């Protein structure tokens, strides 16, 4: 192609057609500039396509993390609801008279005692921040909702830590002081089978277990702890539902952004 342009220029100069030569030279310059601009535009399109693909990959990662958070929240909210119901039953329990009554009360106590904590998935967010790619996400609504979700998660963490201190003081410490652990468990059989195996109690053992359970559930500090467990878990349930709604809305925004050209 350069040889053709050069041949045309030489012919025009030999024929003393200077005006046409100038027009041709200008046209050649314009053609070269257009070629350069087209090359730059193609390069820019390629870079934009790569950036968009990177953004979509991060958005898909965020969506996967958020869906995992939804599953974890569902499980934890079921557990918190179980804690509330169990605490309320223990605060207004019937008298303990039979082995079955004791087993039921023991089960309710451990429903309240079993500790749960929401641990959000942060793999994609950590990668975005750590790699300096947070600016890859162009949708301001998504970034704003991510920030709001982060604040909700931090509030949940603070409330959880506060509730843990109350559990330690009002419930766990008092239980260790008043009740003997493992009263209903056959330790040898449990060890051999790898799962908890119940054992029958003698009349004396049953009377002592009932006495300890009554002492524990009638203790004012424990009752205050059960009230706090019911109230705090109710509050955490409400916060969990708000967080779940927020995550679902955020996923809708992410889906819409992924589907755009």
C-alpha positions as a Python dict, from the first residue, in 0.01 Angstrom:
ca = {
    (1, 'X'): (0, 0, 0),
    (2, 'X'): (279, 257, 76),
    (3, 'X'): (435, 180, -266),
    (4, 'X'): (106, 261, -440),
    (5, 'X'): (76, 596, -255),
    (6, 'X'): (438, 680, -337),
    (7, 'X'): (388, 596, -707),
    (8, 'X'): (85, 823, -727),
    (9, 'X'): (274, 1110, -565),
    (10, 'X'): (572, 1072, -803),
    (11, 'X'): (344, 1069, -1108),
    (12, 'X'): (164, 1386, -1000),
    (13, 'X'): (492, 1568, -939),
    (14, 'X'): (633, 1469, -1282),
    (15, 'X'): (316, 1595, -1450),
    (16, 'X'): (347, 1929, -1264),
    (17, 'X'): (1, 1884, -1126),
    (18, 'X'): (97, 2046, -795),
    (19, 'X'): (-256, 2142, -683),
    (20, 'X'): (-379, 1789, -722),
    (21, 'X'): (-66, 1672, -547),
    (22, 'X'): (-144, 1888, -245),
    (23, 'X'): (-504, 1770, -241),
    (24, 'X'): (-386, 1413, -263),
    (25, 'X'): (-126, 1465, 13),
    (26, 'X'): (-387, 1616, 243),
    (27, 'X'): (-621, 1328, 164),
    (28, 'X'): (-347, 1081, 243),
    (29, 'X'): (-282, 1251, 578),
    (30, 'X'): (-654, 1246, 657),
    (31, 'X'): (-670, 878, 563),
    (32, 'X'): (-379, 798, 793),
    (33, 'X'): (-537, 995, 1077),
    (34, 'X'): (-868, 816, 1025),
    (35, 'X'): (-683, 484, 1039),
    (36, 'X'): (-511, 584, 1363),
    (37, 'X'): (-840, 699, 1516),
    (38, 'X'): (-1011, 375, 1414),
    (39, 'X'): (-727, 174, 1566),
    (40, 'X'): (-755, 374, 1888),
    (41, 'X'): (-1132, 328, 1891),
    (42, 'X'): (-1101, -48, 1840),
    (43, 'X'): (-843, -62, 2118),
    (44, 'X'): (-1072, 139, 2346),
    (45, 'X'): (-1364, -93, 2267),
    (46, 'X'): (-1148, -393, 2352),
    (47, 'X'): (-1043, -237, 2683),
    (48, 'X'): (-1404, -149, 2765),
    (49, 'X'): (-1510, -505, 2682),
    (50, 'X'): (-1240, -646, 2911),
    (51, 'X'): (-1339, -407, 3192),
    (52, 'X'): (-1704, -498, 3148),
    (53, 'X'): (-1624, -868, 3162),
    (54, 'X'): (-1423, -811, 3479),
    (55, 'X'): (-1716, -619, 3627),
    (56, 'X'): (-1963, -896, 3536),
    (57, 'X'): (-1732, -1158, 3691),
    (58, 'X'): (-1716, -961, 4016),
    (59, 'X'): (-2094, -907, 4014),
    (60, 'X'): (-2150, -1280, 3970),
    (61, 'X'): (-1914, -1345, 4260),
    (62, 'X'): (-2105, -1096, 4476),
    (63, 'X'): (-2433, -1261, 4382),
    (64, 'X'): (-2299, -1604, 4481),
    (65, 'X'): (-2182, -1467, 4818),
    (66, 'X'): (-2517, -1298, 4879),
    (67, 'X'): (-2712, -1614, 4798),
    (68, 'X'): (-2496, -1802, 5048),
    (69, 'X'): (-2572, -1528, 5303),
    (70, 'X'): (-2946, -1575, 5243),
    (71, 'X'): (-2918, -1947, 5322),
    (72, 'X'): (-2714, -1875, 5635),
    (73, 'X'): (-2960, -1608, 5749),
    (74, 'X'): (-3255, -1843, 5702),
    (75, 'X'): (-3089, -2108, 5919),
    (76, 'X'): (-2992, -1858, 6189),
    (77, 'X'): (-3336, -1696, 6198),
    (78, 'X'): (-3496, -2037, 6245),
    (79, 'X'): (-3255, -2096, 6531),
    (80, 'X'): (-3329, -1758, 6687),
    (81, 'X'): (-3703, -1820, 6664),
    (82, 'X'): (-3648, -2154, 6839),
    (83, 'X'): (-3455, -1974, 7114),
    (84, 'X'): (-3735, -1724, 7170),
    (85, 'X'): (-4002, -1993, 7191),
    (86, 'X'): (-3790, -2213, 7420),
    (87, 'X'): (-3708, -1925, 7656),
    (88, 'X'): (-4075, -1831, 7687),
    (89, 'X'): (-4175, -2191, 7764),
    (90, 'X'): (-3905, -2217, 8032),
    (91, 'X'): (-4025, -1896, 8195),
    (92, 'X'): (-4374, -2045, 8231),
    (93, 'X'): (-4295, -2415, 8261),
    (94, 'X'): (-4512, -2679, 8429),
    (95, 'X'): (-4383, -2869, 8735),
    (96, 'X'): (-4113, -3130, 8675),
    (97, 'X'): (-4244, -3471, 8775),
    (98, 'X'): (-4125, -3734, 8529),
    (99, 'X'): (-3811, -3835, 8345),
    (100, 'X'): (-3978, -3714, 8024),
    (101, 'X'): (-4045, -3373, 8183),
    (102, 'X'): (-3676, -3340, 8264),
    (103, 'X'): (-3570, -3441, 7914),
    (104, 'X'): (-3803, -3182, 7763),
    (105, 'X'): (-3676, -2907, 7994),
    (106, 'X'): (-3315, -3005, 7926),
    (107, 'X'): (-3381, -2989, 7552),
    (108, 'X'): (-3541, -2645, 7586),
    (109, 'X'): (-3246, -2519, 7790),
    (110, 'X'): (-3001, -2629, 7524),
    (111, 'X'): (-3218, -2473, 7256),
    (112, 'X'): (-3164, -2141, 7431),
    (113, 'X'): (-2798, -2210, 7508),
    (114, 'X'): (-2688, -2319, 7161),
    (115, 'X'): (-2483, -2027, 7028),
    (116, 'X'): (-2521, -1900, 6672),
    (117, 'X'): (-2342, -1623, 6489),
    (118, 'X'): (-2399, -1485, 6140),
    (119, 'X'): (-2075, -1491, 5940),
    (120, 'X'): (-2132, -1319, 5604),
    (121, 'X'): (-1945, -1429, 5294),
    (122, 'X'): (-1691, -1158, 5207),
    (123, 'X'): (-1467, -1334, 4953),
    (124, 'X'): (-1560, -1115, 4656),
    (125, 'X'): (-1573, -789, 4852),
    (126, 'X'): (-1234, -865, 5008),
    (127, 'X'): (-1091, -934, 4662),
    (128, 'X'): (-1240, -613, 4524),
    (129, 'X'): (-1093, -403, 4803),
    (130, 'X'): (-764, -591, 4831),
    (131, 'X'): (-691, -580, 4458),
    (132, 'X'): (-793, -216, 4421),
    (133, 'X'): (-1071, -311, 4180),
    (134, 'X'): (-1362, -158, 4368),
    (135, 'X'): (-1391, 106, 4093),
    (136, 'X'): (-1468, -174, 3847),
    (137, 'X'): (-1825, -173, 3980),
    (138, 'X'): (-1982, 116, 3791),
    (139, 'X'): (-2337, 97, 3927),
    (140, 'X'): (-2361, 353, 4210),
    (141, 'X'): (-2680, 195, 4346),
    (142, 'X'): (-2504, -139, 4389),
    (143, 'X'): (-2205, 21, 4561),
    (144, 'X'): (-2434, 221, 4789),
    (145, 'X'): (-2635, -89, 4882),
    (146, 'X'): (-2314, -285, 4943),
    (147, 'X'): (-2200, -15, 5185),
    (148, 'X'): (-2538, -19, 5362),
    (149, 'X'): (-2524, -398, 5388),
    (150, 'X'): (-2177, -372, 5539),
    (151, 'X'): (-2313, -138, 5806),
    (152, 'X'): (-2603, -376, 5878),
    (153, 'X'): (-2358, -665, 5916),
    (154, 'X'): (-2143, -463, 6154),
    (155, 'X'): (-2448, -372, 6365),
    (156, 'X'): (-2544, -741, 6376),
    (157, 'X'): (-2192, -828, 6492),
    (158, 'X'): (-2202, -566, 6771),
    (159, 'X'): (-2542, -683, 6896),
    (160, 'X'): (-2429, -1046, 6882),
    (161, 'X'): (-2121, -972, 7094),
    (162, 'X'): (-2334, -780, 7343),
    (163, 'X'): (-2578, -1070, 7368),
    (164, 'X'): (-2292, -1315, 7416),
    (165, 'X'): (-2175, -1127, 7727),
    (166, 'X'): (-2527, -1148, 7869),
    (167, 'X'): (-2544, -1520, 7796),
    (168, 'X'): (-2214, -1575, 7975),
    (169, 'X'): (-2317, -1381, 8284),
    (170, 'X'): (-2686, -1468, 8321),
    (171, 'X'): (-2705, -1822, 8182),
    (172, 'X'): (-2383, -2012, 8113),
    (173, 'X'): (-2205, -1929, 8439),
    (174, 'X'): (-2515, -1994, 8652),
    (175, 'X'): (-2585, -2323, 8478),
    (176, 'X'): (-2232, -2447, 8547),
    (177, 'X'): (-2274, -2353, 8912),
    (178, 'X'): (-2620, -2503, 8972),
    (179, 'X'): (-2660, -2807, 8744),
    (180, 'X'): (-2440, -3107, 8683),
    (181, 'X'): (-2363, -3160, 8315),
    (182, 'X'): (-2434, -3488, 8139),
    (183, 'X'): (-2688, -3622, 8387),
    (184, 'X'): (-2892, -3792, 8115),
    (185, 'X'): (-2600, -3912, 7902),
    (186, 'X'): (-2441, -4258, 7902),
    (187, 'X'): (-2083, -4145, 7842),
    (188, 'X'): (-1936, -4486, 7754),
    (189, 'X'): (-2213, -4570, 7507),
    (190, 'X'): (-2198, -4221, 7361),
    (191, 'X'): (-1822, -4246, 7312),
    (192, 'X'): (-1852, -4587, 7149),
    (193, 'X'): (-2134, -4484, 6911),
    (194, 'X'): (-2013, -4134, 6835),
    (195, 'X'): (-2349, -3982, 6930),
    (196, 'X'): (-2528, -3892, 7252),
    (197, 'X'): (-2696, -4193, 7415),
    (198, 'X'): (-2951, -4131, 7689),
    (199, 'X'): (-2951, -4339, 8006),
    (200, 'X'): (-3227, -4410, 8258),
    (201, 'X'): (-3208, -4246, 8600),
    (202, 'X'): (-3264, -4404, 8937),
    (203, 'X'): (-3531, -4254, 9164),
    (204, 'X'): (-3263, -4069, 9363),
    (205, 'X'): (-3092, -3943, 9048),
    (206, 'X'): (-3426, -3831, 8906),
    (207, 'X'): (-3510, -3643, 9227),
    (208, 'X'): (-3168, -3474, 9231),
    (209, 'X'): (-3190, -3380, 8861),
    (210, 'X'): (-3537, -3233, 8916),
    (211, 'X'): (-3412, -3040, 9220),
    (212, 'X'): (-3119, -2894, 9020),
    (213, 'X'): (-3342, -2803, 8725),
    (214, 'X'): (-3592, -2632, 8954),
    (215, 'X'): (-3315, -2444, 9131),
    (216, 'X'): (-3175, -2329, 8798),
    (217, 'X'): (-3506, -2219, 8646),
    (218, 'X'): (-3622, -2047, 8966),
    (219, 'X'): (-3297, -1853, 9001),
    (220, 'X'): (-3368, -1482, 8950),
    (221, 'X'): (-3050, -1423, 8756),
    (222, 'X'): (-3135, -1712, 8521),
    (223, 'X'): (-3490, -1590, 8473),
    (224, 'X'): (-3357, -1247, 8386),
    (225, 'X'): (-3123, -1417, 8141),
    (226, 'X'): (-3416, -1601, 7980),
    (227, 'X'): (-3606, -1274, 7948),
    (228, 'X'): (-3302, -1115, 7785),
    (229, 'X'): (-3256, -1416, 7555),
    (230, 'X'): (-3616, -1390, 7437),
    (231, 'X'): (-3599, -1012, 7390),
    (232, 'X'): (-3257, -1003, 7227),
    (233, 'X'): (-3326, -1287, 6988),
    (234, 'X'): (-3655, -1123, 6891),
    (235, 'X'): (-3464, -805, 6811),
    (236, 'X'): (-3202, -1002, 6617),
    (237, 'X'): (-3480, -1175, 6422),
    (238, 'X'): (-3616, -838, 6316),
    (239, 'X'): (-3271, -723, 6209),
    (240, 'X'): (-3216, -1048, 6024),
    (241, 'X'): (-3539, -1003, 5827),
    (242, 'X'): (-3438, -645, 5737),
    (243, 'X'): (-3098, -768, 5622),
    (244, 'X'): (-3258, -1046, 5420),
    (245, 'X'): (-3489, -800, 5243),
    (246, 'X'): (-3193, -574, 5169),
    (247, 'X'): (-2990, -862, 5023),
    (248, 'X'): (-3279, -970, 4802),
    (249, 'X'): (-3313, -616, 4664),
    (250, 'X'): (-2939, -598, 4606),
    (251, 'X'): (-2947, -927, 4412),
    (252, 'X'): (-3221, -783, 4188),
    (253, 'X'): (-2999, -481, 4111),
    (254, 'X'): (-2703, -710, 4039),
    (255, 'X'): (-2911, -932, 3808),
    (256, 'X'): (-3033, -627, 3615),
    (257, 'X'): (-2678, -495, 3580),
    (258, 'X'): (-2539, -830, 3464),
    (259, 'X'): (-2805, -852, 3192),
    (260, 'X'): (-2742, -506, 3046),
    (261, 'X'): (-2530, -488, 2726),
}
